């Protein structure tokens, strides 16, 4: 699949418009799909601009970031499951 940065930007924009949600909520909806998570995980480790954006997210949000730096790689943070 040839998925460009502009394609992801458009997907986020359309998700926000369709569901009338915030930027973070749009990302939550998109990243809920395992195929999208794999695609984004690959992109952030192979595309300099995607990597830069993921690292910026890690620096700005810290433990609240969707991403975590693992050595020289970046991966999605494992979700915290609260049992009740």
PDB file of N, CA, C and O in Angstrom:
ATOM      1  N   UNK A   1       0.840  -1.173   0.000  1.00  0.00           N
ATOM      2  CA  UNK A   1       0.000   0.000   0.000  1.00  0.00           C
ATOM      3  C   UNK A   1       0.888   1.239   0.000  1.00  0.00           C
ATOM      4  O   UNK A   1       1.791   1.360   0.827  1.00  0.00           O
ATOM      5  N   UNK A   2       0.640   2.123  -0.891  1.00  0.00           N
ATOM      6  CA  UNK A   2       1.394   3.365  -0.976  1.00  0.00           C
ATOM      7  C   UNK A   2       0.586   4.450  -0.267  1.00  0.00           C
ATOM      8  O   UNK A   2      -0.313   5.052  -0.854  1.00  0.00           O
ATOM      9  N   UNK A   3       0.909   4.684   0.972  1.00  0.00           N
ATOM     10  CA  UNK A   3       0.163   5.620   1.813  1.00  0.00           C
ATOM     11  C   UNK A   3       1.065   6.794   2.131  1.00  0.00           C
ATOM     12  O   UNK A   3       2.036   6.656   2.875  1.00  0.00           O
ATOM     13  N   UNK A   4       0.750   7.938   1.577  1.00  0.00           N
ATOM     14  CA  UNK A   4       1.561   9.144   1.733  1.00  0.00           C
ATOM     15  C   UNK A   4       1.104   9.933   2.959  1.00  0.00           C
ATOM     16  O   UNK A   4      -0.007   9.747   3.455  1.00  0.00           O
ATOM     17  N   UNK A   5       1.967  10.805   3.431  1.00  0.00           N
ATOM     18  CA  UNK A   5       1.639  11.657   4.567  1.00  0.00           C
ATOM     19  C   UNK A   5       0.390  12.480   4.279  1.00  0.00           C
ATOM     20  O   UNK A   5      -0.452  12.654   5.159  1.00  0.00           O
ATOM     21  N   UNK A   6       0.264  12.983   3.065  1.00  0.00           N
ATOM     22  CA  UNK A   6      -0.918  13.790   2.728  1.00  0.00           C
ATOM     23  C   UNK A   6      -2.193  12.945   2.792  1.00  0.00           C
ATOM     24  O   UNK A   6      -3.267  13.465   3.095  1.00  0.00           O
ATOM     25  N   UNK A   7      -2.080  11.647   2.508  1.00  0.00           N
ATOM     26  CA  UNK A   7      -3.244  10.766   2.599  1.00  0.00           C
ATOM     27  C   UNK A   7      -3.699  10.639   4.055  1.00  0.00           C
ATOM     28  O   UNK A   7      -4.896  10.656   4.343  1.00  0.00           O
ATOM     29  N   UNK A   8      -2.736  10.512   4.963  1.00  0.00           N
ATOM     30  CA  UNK A   8      -3.076  10.399   6.381  1.00  0.00           C
ATOM     31  C   UNK A   8      -3.685  11.708   6.877  1.00  0.00           C
ATOM     32  O   UNK A   8      -4.657  11.704   7.632  1.00  0.00           O
ATOM     33  N   UNK A   9      -3.111  12.814   6.452  1.00  0.00           N
ATOM     34  CA  UNK A   9      -3.646  14.122   6.836  1.00  0.00           C
ATOM     35  C   UNK A   9      -5.090  14.266   6.369  1.00  0.00           C
ATOM     36  O   UNK A   9      -5.936  14.765   7.111  1.00  0.00           O
ATOM     37  N   UNK A  10      -5.372  13.838   5.160  1.00  0.00           N
ATOM     38  CA  UNK A  10      -6.735  13.906   4.627  1.00  0.00           C
ATOM     39  C   UNK A  10      -7.663  12.949   5.389  1.00  0.00           C
ATOM     40  O   UNK A  10      -8.819  13.284   5.649  1.00  0.00           O
ATOM     41  N   UNK A  11      -7.166  11.778   5.742  1.00  0.00           N
ATOM     42  CA  UNK A  11      -7.968  10.835   6.525  1.00  0.00           C
ATOM     43  C   UNK A  11      -8.351  11.443   7.873  1.00  0.00           C
ATOM     44  O   UNK A  11      -9.497  11.322   8.306  1.00  0.00           O
ATOM     45  N   UNK A  12      -7.409  12.085   8.525  1.00  0.00           N
ATOM     46  CA  UNK A  12      -7.693  12.727   9.817  1.00  0.00           C
ATOM     47  C   UNK A  12      -8.730  13.833   9.627  1.00  0.00           C
ATOM     48  O   UNK A  12      -9.685  13.939  10.397  1.00  0.00           O
ATOM     49  N   UNK A  13      -8.535  14.647   8.602  1.00  0.00           N
ATOM     50  CA  UNK A  13      -9.471  15.745   8.339  1.00  0.00           C
ATOM     51  C   UNK A  13     -10.884  15.219   8.092  1.00  0.00           C
ATOM     52  O   UNK A  13     -11.854  15.731   8.652  1.00  0.00           O
ATOM     53  N   UNK A  14     -10.987  14.206   7.262  1.00  0.00           N
ATOM     54  CA  UNK A  14     -12.320  13.649   6.946  1.00  0.00           C
ATOM     55  C   UNK A  14     -12.951  12.967   8.158  1.00  0.00           C
ATOM     56  O   UNK A  14     -14.165  13.037   8.350  1.00  0.00           O
ATOM     57  N   UNK A  15     -12.136  12.315   8.968  1.00  0.00           N
ATOM     58  CA  UNK A  15     -12.649  11.671  10.191  1.00  0.00           C
ATOM     59  C   UNK A  15     -13.198  12.726  11.141  1.00  0.00           C
ATOM     60  O   UNK A  15     -14.266  12.546  11.725  1.00  0.00           O
ATOM     61  N   UNK A  16     -12.465  13.829  11.295  1.00  0.00           N
ATOM     62  CA  UNK A  16     -12.924  14.913  12.164  1.00  0.00           C
ATOM     63  C   UNK A  16     -14.245  15.483  11.674  1.00  0.00           C
ATOM     64  O   UNK A  16     -15.154  15.733  12.465  1.00  0.00           O
ATOM     65  N   UNK A  17     -14.347  15.689  10.362  1.00  0.00           N
ATOM     66  CA  UNK A  17     -15.571  16.252   9.795  1.00  0.00           C
ATOM     67  C   UNK A  17     -16.750  15.286   9.926  1.00  0.00           C
ATOM     68  O   UNK A  17     -17.843  15.679  10.332  1.00  0.00           O
ATOM     69  N   UNK A  18     -16.519  14.037   9.583  1.00  0.00           N
ATOM     70  CA  UNK A  18     -17.606  13.049   9.585  1.00  0.00           C
ATOM     71  C   UNK A  18     -18.176  12.817  10.981  1.00  0.00           C
ATOM     72  O   UNK A  18     -19.391  12.735  11.163  1.00  0.00           O
ATOM     73  N   UNK A  19     -17.272  12.712  11.974  1.00  0.00           N
ATOM     74  CA  UNK A  19     -17.722  12.377  13.327  1.00  0.00           C
ATOM     75  C   UNK A  19     -17.774  13.586  14.255  1.00  0.00           C
ATOM     76  O   UNK A  19     -18.133  13.459  15.425  1.00  0.00           O
ATOM     77  N   UNK A  20     -17.412  14.777  13.726  1.00  0.00           N
ATOM     78  CA  UNK A  20     -17.418  16.015  14.509  1.00  0.00           C
ATOM     79  C   UNK A  20     -16.648  15.817  15.823  1.00  0.00           C
ATOM     80  O   UNK A  20     -17.176  16.023  16.916  1.00  0.00           O
ATOM     81  N   UNK A  21     -15.382  15.411  15.671  1.00  0.00           N
ATOM     82  CA  UNK A  21     -14.546  15.121  16.839  1.00  0.00           C
ATOM     83  C   UNK A  21     -13.262  15.948  16.797  1.00  0.00           C
ATOM     84  O   UNK A  21     -12.914  16.544  15.778  1.00  0.00           O
ATOM     85  N   UNK A  22     -12.578  15.963  17.922  1.00  0.00           N
ATOM     86  CA  UNK A  22     -11.302  16.667  18.037  1.00  0.00           C
ATOM     87  C   UNK A  22     -10.210  15.909  17.279  1.00  0.00           C
ATOM     88  O   UNK A  22     -10.416  14.788  16.812  1.00  0.00           O
ATOM     89  N   UNK A  23      -9.063  16.540  17.171  1.00  0.00           N
ATOM     90  CA  UNK A  23      -7.915  15.911  16.521  1.00  0.00           C
ATOM     91  C   UNK A  23      -7.520  14.622  17.249  1.00  0.00           C
ATOM     92  O   UNK A  23      -7.296  13.592  16.614  1.00  0.00           O
ATOM     93  N   UNK A  24      -7.436  14.685  18.578  1.00  0.00           N
ATOM     94  CA  UNK A  24      -7.071  13.489  19.341  1.00  0.00           C
ATOM     95  C   UNK A  24      -8.106  12.382  19.187  1.00  0.00           C
ATOM     96  O   UNK A  24      -7.745  11.211  19.066  1.00  0.00           O
ATOM     97  N   UNK A  25      -9.377  12.735  19.188  1.00  0.00           N
ATOM     98  CA  UNK A  25     -10.430  11.727  19.025  1.00  0.00           C
ATOM     99  C   UNK A  25     -10.370  11.106  17.629  1.00  0.00           C
ATOM    100  O   UNK A  25     -10.613   9.909  17.472  1.00  0.00           O
ATOM    101  N   UNK A  26     -10.048  11.913  16.615  1.00  0.00           N
ATOM    102  CA  UNK A  26      -9.905  11.373  15.261  1.00  0.00           C
ATOM    103  C   UNK A  26      -8.756  10.367  15.215  1.00  0.00           C
ATOM    104  O   UNK A  26      -8.883   9.300  14.615  1.00  0.00           O
ATOM    105  N   UNK A  27      -7.643  10.710  15.849  1.00  0.00           N
ATOM    106  CA  UNK A  27      -6.522   9.764  15.917  1.00  0.00           C
ATOM    107  C   UNK A  27      -6.931   8.490  16.643  1.00  0.00           C
ATOM    108  O   UNK A  27      -6.566   7.394  16.219  1.00  0.00           O
ATOM    109  N   UNK A  28      -7.689   8.620  17.737  1.00  0.00           N
ATOM    110  CA  UNK A  28      -8.153   7.423  18.465  1.00  0.00           C
ATOM    111  C   UNK A  28      -8.971   6.520  17.555  1.00  0.00           C
ATOM    112  O   UNK A  28      -8.783   5.303  17.552  1.00  0.00           O
ATOM    113  N   UNK A  29      -9.873   7.106  16.788  1.00  0.00           N
ATOM    114  CA  UNK A  29     -10.703   6.311  15.873  1.00  0.00           C
ATOM    115  C   UNK A  29      -9.854   5.625  14.805  1.00  0.00           C
ATOM    116  O   UNK A  29     -10.043   4.443  14.519  1.00  0.00           O
ATOM    117  N   UNK A  30      -8.932   6.362  14.227  1.00  0.00           N
ATOM    118  CA  UNK A  30      -8.085   5.808  13.170  1.00  0.00           C
ATOM    119  C   UNK A  30      -7.175   4.716  13.717  1.00  0.00           C
ATOM    120  O   UNK A  30      -7.032   3.659  13.104  1.00  0.00           O
ATOM    121  N   UNK A  31      -6.555   4.970  14.876  1.00  0.00           N
ATOM    122  CA  UNK A  31      -5.601   4.010  15.433  1.00  0.00           C
ATOM    123  C   UNK A  31      -6.281   2.810  16.090  1.00  0.00           C
ATOM    124  O   UNK A  31      -5.601   1.875  16.511  1.00  0.00           O
ATOM    125  N   UNK A  32      -7.605   2.823  16.183  1.00  0.00           N
ATOM    126  CA  UNK A  32      -8.322   1.662  16.693  1.00  0.00           C
ATOM    127  C   UNK A  32      -8.255   0.500  15.701  1.00  0.00           C
ATOM    128  O   UNK A  32      -8.456  -0.656  16.073  1.00  0.00           O
ATOM    129  N   UNK A  33      -7.974   0.815  14.448  1.00  0.00           N
ATOM    130  CA  UNK A  33      -7.872  -0.200  13.402  1.00  0.00           C
ATOM    131  C   UNK A  33      -6.456  -0.791  13.398  1.00  0.00           C
ATOM    132  O   UNK A  33      -5.490  -0.063  13.172  1.00  0.00           O
ATOM    133  N   UNK A  34      -6.323  -2.096  13.645  1.00  0.00           N
ATOM    134  CA  UNK A  34      -4.990  -2.719  13.690  1.00  0.00           C
ATOM    135  C   UNK A  34      -4.166  -2.513  12.414  1.00  0.00           C
ATOM    136  O   UNK A  34      -2.947  -2.357  12.485  1.00  0.00           O
ATOM    137  N   UNK A  35      -4.819  -2.513  11.259  1.00  0.00           N
ATOM    138  CA  UNK A  35      -4.088  -2.315  10.002  1.00  0.00           C
ATOM    139  C   UNK A  35      -3.493  -0.906   9.939  1.00  0.00           C
ATOM    140  O   UNK A  35      -2.363  -0.725   9.486  1.00  0.00           O
ATOM    141  N   UNK A  36      -4.254   0.083  10.393  1.00  0.00           N
ATOM    142  CA  UNK A  36      -3.735   1.451  10.413  1.00  0.00           C
ATOM    143  C   UNK A  36      -2.600   1.588  11.417  1.00  0.00           C
ATOM    144  O   UNK A  36      -1.624   2.293  11.160  1.00  0.00           O
ATOM    145  N   UNK A  37      -2.722   0.921  12.556  1.00  0.00           N
ATOM    146  CA  UNK A  37      -1.640   0.981  13.558  1.00  0.00           C
ATOM    147  C   UNK A  37      -0.351   0.400  12.978  1.00  0.00           C
ATOM    148  O   UNK A  37       0.727   0.962  13.174  1.00  0.00           O
ATOM    149  N   UNK A  38      -0.459  -0.717  12.269  1.00  0.00           N
ATOM    150  CA  UNK A  38       0.739  -1.316  11.655  1.00  0.00           C
ATOM    151  C   UNK A  38       1.340  -0.382  10.617  1.00  0.00           C
ATOM    152  O   UNK A  38       2.556  -0.198  10.565  1.00  0.00           O
ATOM    153  N   UNK A  39       0.488   0.202   9.797  1.00  0.00           N
ATOM    154  CA  UNK A  39       0.952   1.113   8.757  1.00  0.00           C
ATOM    155  C   UNK A  39       1.646   2.330   9.371  1.00  0.00           C
ATOM    156  O   UNK A  39       2.734   2.711   8.939  1.00  0.00           O
ATOM    157  N   UNK A  40       1.024   2.933  10.369  1.00  0.00           N
ATOM    158  CA  UNK A  40       1.612   4.108  11.014  1.00  0.00           C
ATOM    159  C   UNK A  40       2.898   3.728  11.746  1.00  0.00           C
ATOM    160  O   UNK A  40       3.877   4.474  11.701  1.00  0.00           O
ATOM    161  N   UNK A  41       2.907   2.589  12.413  1.00  0.00           N
ATOM    162  CA  UNK A  41       4.126   2.149  13.104  1.00  0.00           C
ATOM    163  C   UNK A  41       5.281   1.983  12.116  1.00  0.00           C
ATOM    164  O   UNK A  41       6.416   2.357  12.411  1.00  0.00           O
ATOM    165  N   UNK A  42       4.989   1.430  10.960  1.00  0.00           N
ATOM    166  CA  UNK A  42       6.036   1.276   9.950  1.00  0.00           C
ATOM    167  C   UNK A  42       6.511   2.643   9.479  1.00  0.00           C
ATOM    168  O   UNK A  42       7.712   2.895   9.373  1.00  0.00           O
ATOM    169  N   UNK A  43       5.539   3.534   9.195  1.00  0.00           N
ATOM    170  CA  UNK A  43       5.888   4.866   8.667  1.00  0.00           C
ATOM    171  C   UNK A  43       6.740   5.666   9.656  1.00  0.00           C
ATOM    172  O   UNK A  43       7.697   6.323   9.245  1.00  0.00           O
ATOM    173  N   UNK A  44       6.412   5.623  10.941  1.00  0.00           N
ATOM    174  CA  UNK A  44       7.178   6.444  11.889  1.00  0.00           C
ATOM    175  C   UNK A  44       8.604   5.934  12.057  1.00  0.00           C
ATOM    176  O   UNK A  44       9.463   6.658  12.560  1.00  0.00           O
ATOM    177  N   UNK A  45       8.861   4.722  11.649  1.00  0.00           N
ATOM    178  CA  UNK A  45      10.221   4.195  11.737  1.00  0.00           C
ATOM    179  C   UNK A  45      10.966   4.207  10.406  1.00  0.00           C
ATOM    180  O   UNK A  45      12.144   3.852  10.357  1.00  0.00           O
ATOM    181  N   UNK A  46      10.293   4.614   9.322  1.00  0.00           N
ATOM    182  CA  UNK A  46      10.930   4.618   8.006  1.00  0.00           C
ATOM    183  C   UNK A  46      10.808   5.946   7.253  1.00  0.00           C
ATOM    184  O   UNK A  46      11.425   6.115   6.202  1.00  0.00           O
ATOM    185  N   UNK A  47      10.036   6.870   7.767  1.00  0.00           N
ATOM    186  CA  UNK A  47       9.836   8.163   7.109  1.00  0.00           C
ATOM    187  C   UNK A  47      10.252   9.258   8.090  1.00  0.00           C
ATOM    188  O   UNK A  47       9.707   9.353   9.189  1.00  0.00           O
ATOM    189  N   UNK A  48      11.211  10.075   7.693  1.00  0.00           N
ATOM    190  CA  UNK A  48      11.788  11.086   8.587  1.00  0.00           C
ATOM    191  C   UNK A  48      10.737  12.059   9.127  1.00  0.00           C
ATOM    192  O   UNK A  48      10.766  12.391  10.312  1.00  0.00           O
ATOM    193  N   UNK A  49       9.819  12.517   8.291  1.00  0.00           N
ATOM    194  CA  UNK A  49       8.803  13.475   8.753  1.00  0.00           C
ATOM    195  C   UNK A  49       7.835  12.829   9.738  1.00  0.00           C
ATOM    196  O   UNK A  49       7.460  13.452  10.732  1.00  0.00           O
ATOM    197  N   UNK A  50       7.429  11.601   9.478  1.00  0.00           N
ATOM    198  CA  UNK A  50       6.537  10.893  10.402  1.00  0.00           C
ATOM    199  C   UNK A  50       7.242  10.662  11.748  1.00  0.00           C
ATOM    200  O   UNK A  50       6.643  10.819  12.812  1.00  0.00           O
ATOM    201  N   UNK A  51       8.508  10.290  11.677  1.00  0.00           N
ATOM    202  CA  UNK A  51       9.290  10.073  12.898  1.00  0.00           C
ATOM    203  C   UNK A  51       9.383  11.360  13.707  1.00  0.00           C
ATOM    204  O   UNK A  51       9.233  11.347  14.929  1.00  0.00           O
ATOM    205  N   UNK A  52       9.629  12.466  13.023  1.00  0.00           N
ATOM    206  CA  UNK A  52       9.743  13.751  13.694  1.00  0.00           C
ATOM    207  C   UNK A  52       8.437  14.099  14.415  1.00  0.00           C
ATOM    208  O   UNK A  52       8.458  14.579  15.549  1.00  0.00           O
ATOM    209  N   UNK A  53       7.312  13.857  13.756  1.00  0.00           N
ATOM    210  CA  UNK A  53       6.020  14.150  14.374  1.00  0.00           C
ATOM    211  C   UNK A  53       5.761  13.253  15.580  1.00  0.00           C
ATOM    212  O   UNK A  53       5.252  13.718  16.600  1.00  0.00           O
ATOM    213  N   UNK A  54       6.107  11.976  15.471  1.00  0.00           N
ATOM    214  CA  UNK A  54       5.908  11.051  16.598  1.00  0.00           C
ATOM    215  C   UNK A  54       6.793  11.450  17.777  1.00  0.00           C
ATOM    216  O   UNK A  54       6.338  11.434  18.920  1.00  0.00           O
ATOM    217  N   UNK A  55       8.042  11.804  17.516  1.00  0.00           N
ATOM    218  CA  UNK A  55       8.945  12.218  18.600  1.00  0.00           C
ATOM    219  C   UNK A  55       8.459  13.518  19.244  1.00  0.00           C
ATOM    220  O   UNK A  55       8.577  13.691  20.457  1.00  0.00           O
ATOM    221  N   UNK A  56       7.917  14.424  18.440  1.00  0.00           N
ATOM    222  CA  UNK A  56       7.353  15.663  18.988  1.00  0.00           C
ATOM    223  C   UNK A  56       6.194  15.324  19.925  1.00  0.00           C
ATOM    224  O   UNK A  56       6.064  15.921  20.994  1.00  0.00           O
ATOM    225  N   UNK A  57       5.360  14.377  19.530  1.00  0.00           N
ATOM    226  CA  UNK A  57       4.238  13.950  20.368  1.00  0.00           C
ATOM    227  C   UNK A  57       4.745  13.369  21.688  1.00  0.00           C
ATOM    228  O   UNK A  57       4.184  13.650  22.747  1.00  0.00           O
ATOM    229  N   UNK A  58       5.797  12.567  21.626  1.00  0.00           N
ATOM    230  CA  UNK A  58       6.379  11.969  22.842  1.00  0.00           C
ATOM    231  C   UNK A  58       6.896  13.075  23.763  1.00  0.00           C
ATOM    232  O   UNK A  58       6.648  13.043  24.968  1.00  0.00           O
ATOM    233  N   UNK A  59       7.607  14.043  23.208  1.00  0.00           N
ATOM    234  CA  UNK A  59       8.160  15.137  24.029  1.00  0.00           C
ATOM    235  C   UNK A  59       7.059  15.994  24.644  1.00  0.00           C
ATOM    236  O   UNK A  59       7.143  16.368  25.814  1.00  0.00           O
ATOM    237  N   UNK A  60       6.034  16.304  23.865  1.00  0.00           N
ATOM    238  CA  UNK A  60       4.975  17.201  24.344  1.00  0.00           C
ATOM    239  C   UNK A  60       4.024  16.527  25.328  1.00  0.00           C
ATOM    240  O   UNK A  60       3.584  17.147  26.295  1.00  0.00           O
ATOM    241  N   UNK A  61       3.710  15.268  25.083  1.00  0.00           N
ATOM    242  CA  UNK A  61       2.686  14.609  25.900  1.00  0.00           C
ATOM    243  C   UNK A  61       3.248  13.642  26.932  1.00  0.00           C
ATOM    244  O   UNK A  61       2.523  13.206  27.826  1.00  0.00           O
ATOM    245  N   UNK A  62       4.512  13.303  26.824  1.00  0.00           N
ATOM    246  CA  UNK A  62       5.125  12.401  27.803  1.00  0.00           C
ATOM    247  C   UNK A  62       4.393  11.075  27.896  1.00  0.00           C
ATOM    248  O   UNK A  62       4.197  10.387  26.894  1.00  0.00           O
ATOM    249  N   UNK A  63       3.988  10.721  29.117  1.00  0.00           N
ATOM    250  CA  UNK A  63       3.305   9.444  29.347  1.00  0.00           C
ATOM    251  C   UNK A  63       1.917   9.376  28.718  1.00  0.00           C
ATOM    252  O   UNK A  63       1.329   8.298  28.629  1.00  0.00           O
ATOM    253  N   UNK A  64       1.391  10.518  28.281  1.00  0.00           N
ATOM    254  CA  UNK A  64       0.079  10.540  27.638  1.00  0.00           C
ATOM    255  C   UNK A  64       0.173  10.357  26.124  1.00  0.00           C
ATOM    256  O   UNK A  64      -0.850  10.270  25.444  1.00  0.00           O
ATOM    257  N   UNK A  65       1.387  10.297  25.599  1.00  0.00           N
ATOM    258  CA  UNK A  65       1.586  10.113  24.160  1.00  0.00           C
ATOM    259  C   UNK A  65       1.136   8.724  23.736  1.00  0.00           C
ATOM    260  O   UNK A  65       1.211   7.777  24.518  1.00  0.00           O
ATOM    261  N   UNK A  66       0.674   8.602  22.511  1.00  0.00           N
ATOM    262  CA  UNK A  66       0.317   7.294  21.960  1.00  0.00           C
ATOM    263  C   UNK A  66       1.565   6.475  21.646  1.00  0.00           C
ATOM    264  O   UNK A  66       1.492   5.261  21.454  1.00  0.00           O
ATOM    265  N   UNK A  67       2.710   7.150  21.597  1.00  0.00           N
ATOM    266  CA  UNK A  67       3.956   6.518  21.172  1.00  0.00           C
ATOM    267  C   UNK A  67       4.956   6.464  22.312  1.00  0.00           C
ATOM    268  O   UNK A  67       4.888   7.238  23.267  1.00  0.00           O
ATOM    269  N   UNK A  68       5.881   5.535  22.184  1.00  0.00           N
ATOM    270  CA  UNK A  68       6.980   5.425  23.136  1.00  0.00           C
ATOM    271  C   UNK A  68       8.244   5.122  22.340  1.00  0.00           C
ATOM    272  O   UNK A  68       8.224   4.345  21.385  1.00  0.00           O
ATOM    273  N   UNK A  69       9.337   5.748  22.752  1.00  0.00           N
ATOM    274  CA  UNK A  69      10.607   5.480  22.087  1.00  0.00           C
ATOM    275  C   UNK A  69      11.212   4.248  22.747  1.00  0.00           C
ATOM    276  O   UNK A  69      11.330   4.178  23.970  1.00  0.00           O
ATOM    277  N   UNK A  70      11.591   3.285  21.927  1.00  0.00           N
ATOM    278  CA  UNK A  70      12.132   2.017  22.392  1.00  0.00           C
ATOM    279  C   UNK A  70      13.481   1.838  21.703  1.00  0.00           C
ATOM    280  O   UNK A  70      13.562   1.246  20.627  1.00  0.00           O
ATOM    281  N   UNK A  71      14.542   2.356  22.331  1.00  0.00           N
ATOM    282  CA  UNK A  71      15.846   2.357  21.678  1.00  0.00           C
ATOM    283  C   UNK A  71      15.806   3.317  20.511  1.00  0.00           C
ATOM    284  O   UNK A  71      15.435   4.480  20.671  1.00  0.00           O
ATOM    285  N   UNK A  72      16.185   2.842  19.338  1.00  0.00           N
ATOM    286  CA  UNK A  72      16.145   3.713  18.153  1.00  0.00           C
ATOM    287  C   UNK A  72      14.834   3.592  17.385  1.00  0.00           C
ATOM    288  O   UNK A  72      14.688   4.176  16.312  1.00  0.00           O
ATOM    289  N   UNK A  73      13.880   2.837  17.926  1.00  0.00           N
ATOM    290  CA  UNK A  73      12.580   2.659  17.276  1.00  0.00           C
ATOM    291  C   UNK A  73      11.495   3.375  18.072  1.00  0.00           C
ATOM    292  O   UNK A  73      11.656   3.667  19.257  1.00  0.00           O
ATOM    293  N   UNK A  74      10.404   3.645  17.400  1.00  0.00           N
ATOM    294  CA  UNK A  74       9.230   4.224  18.042  1.00  0.00           C
ATOM    295  C   UNK A  74       8.093   3.243  17.822  1.00  0.00           C
ATOM    296  O   UNK A  74       7.925   2.707  16.726  1.00  0.00           O
ATOM    297  N   UNK A  75       7.324   3.014  18.859  1.00  0.00           N
ATOM    298  CA  UNK A  75       6.196   2.084  18.742  1.00  0.00           C
ATOM    299  C   UNK A  75       4.986   2.687  19.447  1.00  0.00           C
ATOM    300  O   UNK A  75       5.104   3.658  20.194  1.00  0.00           O
ATOM    301  N   UNK A  76       3.832   2.097  19.198  1.00  0.00           N
ATOM    302  CA  UNK A  76       2.636   2.516  19.910  1.00  0.00           C
ATOM    303  C   UNK A  76       2.754   2.070  21.359  1.00  0.00           C
ATOM    304  O   UNK A  76       3.215   0.966  21.648  1.00  0.00           O
ATOM    305  N   UNK A  77       2.339   2.931  22.250  1.00  0.00           N
ATOM    306  CA  UNK A  77       2.284   2.592  23.674  1.00  0.00           C
ATOM    307  C   UNK A  77       1.183   1.542  23.859  1.00  0.00           C
ATOM    308  O   UNK A  77       0.113   1.645  23.259  1.00  0.00           O
ATOM    309  N   UNK A  78       1.443   0.569  24.663  1.00  0.00           N
ATOM    310  CA  UNK A  78       0.420  -0.439  24.949  1.00  0.00           C
ATOM    311  C   UNK A  78      -0.683   0.209  25.767  1.00  0.00           C
ATOM    312  O   UNK A  78      -0.399   0.919  26.732  1.00  0.00           O
ATOM    313  N   UNK A  79      -1.935  -0.023  25.399  1.00  0.00           N
ATOM    314  CA  UNK A  79      -3.036   0.604  26.157  1.00  0.00           C
ATOM    315  C   UNK A  79      -3.123   0.034  27.562  1.00  0.00           C
ATOM    316  O   UNK A  79      -2.866  -1.147  27.795  1.00  0.00           O
ATOM    317  N   UNK A  80      -3.490   0.898  28.481  1.00  0.00           N
ATOM    318  CA  UNK A  80      -3.711   0.483  29.863  1.00  0.00           C
ATOM    319  C   UNK A  80      -5.134  -0.062  29.962  1.00  0.00           C
ATOM    320  O   UNK A  80      -6.096   0.612  29.594  1.00  0.00           O
ATOM    321  N   UNK A  81      -5.252  -1.271  30.457  1.00  0.00           N
ATOM    322  CA  UNK A  81      -6.567  -1.890  30.583  1.00  0.00           C
ATOM    323  C   UNK A  81      -6.959  -1.845  32.057  1.00  0.00           C
ATOM    324  O   UNK A  81      -6.286  -2.404  32.922  1.00  0.00           O
ATOM    325  N   UNK A  82      -8.062  -1.167  32.305  1.00  0.00           N
ATOM    326  CA  UNK A  82      -8.550  -1.035  33.677  1.00  0.00           C
ATOM    327  C   UNK A  82      -9.671  -2.053  33.862  1.00  0.00           C
ATOM    328  O   UNK A  82     -10.675  -2.051  33.150  1.00  0.00           O
ATOM    329  N   UNK A  83      -9.459  -2.910  34.833  1.00  0.00           N
ATOM    330  CA  UNK A  83     -10.487  -3.921  35.126  1.00  0.00           C
ATOM    331  C   UNK A  83     -11.346  -3.428  36.278  1.00  0.00           C
ATOM    332  O   UNK A  83     -10.845  -2.874  37.257  1.00  0.00           O
ATOM    333  N   UNK A  84     -12.638  -3.640  36.145  1.00  0.00           N
ATOM    334  CA  UNK A  84     -13.513  -3.085  37.187  1.00  0.00           C
ATOM    335  C   UNK A  84     -14.483  -4.006  37.672  1.00  0.00           C
ATOM    336  O   UNK A  84     -15.277  -3.663  38.548  1.00  0.00           O
TER     337      UNK A  84
END
